[in-house]
Amino acid sequence: MSTPPFQFDSGGQQRIAARLGVWIFLGTELMFFGPLFAGYYFVRFTDAAGLTLAARRTDLWLGTANTAVLMTSSLCMALAVAAAEAGNRRGAVRLLWAVVALGAIFLGIKGVEYAKDIASGFVPGNAASAGGHAGQMFRLLYYAMTGLHAVHLCIGIALVLGFAMAIRAGRHASANMARLEIVGLYWHFVDVIWLFLFPILYLPGRSAA
């Protein structure tokens, strides 16, 4: 077992510090999404009817499918961290590859959804689409929010892929467990962001459909 860096008394202390650092980092990441959520609720409170008309144009089935995909990926990520902690390198690698595959599936579904949206005229700047000015703003926020989320997901996929390859090559020492936990926290953060996006982008007005 490798010795923890000199500024830590133990590996456990190092992991606690790493967790604290990643929570601070994730807090700063919220600053990217905060203004978008604020803009969404401003539009919703000023013209809820227009926003609802636009929101009903989103593809609920694809959005729901992607939610299930991400929730499954979060489960796989948690199991991968647990497997690595237990010394089950092969199991951890398989689960991390599953996380990568599910992330890619999410992006593929989102790509199909974007293609359908664009083909149907569900784009910012289309004055003929539903919702008036509020609808225009909703479509702009829809692409901004889901696009920013997709960027964060791509980063997460790259990180998980790197760890899967490192563990498979035997380069994942126990002292590096804190790093895998950090990657896991980041992945769960991206999934939680989607759980906030899904109801505000896909569910408004559905009960009246």
ABEGO torsion letter per residue (X at the ends): XBBBBAABABAAAAAAAAAAAAAAAAAAAAAAAAAAAAAAAAAAAABAAAAAAAAAABBAAAAAAAAAAAAAAAAAAAAAAAAAAAGBAAAAAAAAAAAAAAAAAAAAAAAAAAAAAAAAGBBBGBAABBGEAAAAAAAAAAAAAAAAAAAAAAAAAAAAAAAAAAAAAGABBAAAAAAAAAAAAAAAAAAAAAAAAAAAAAABGAAAX
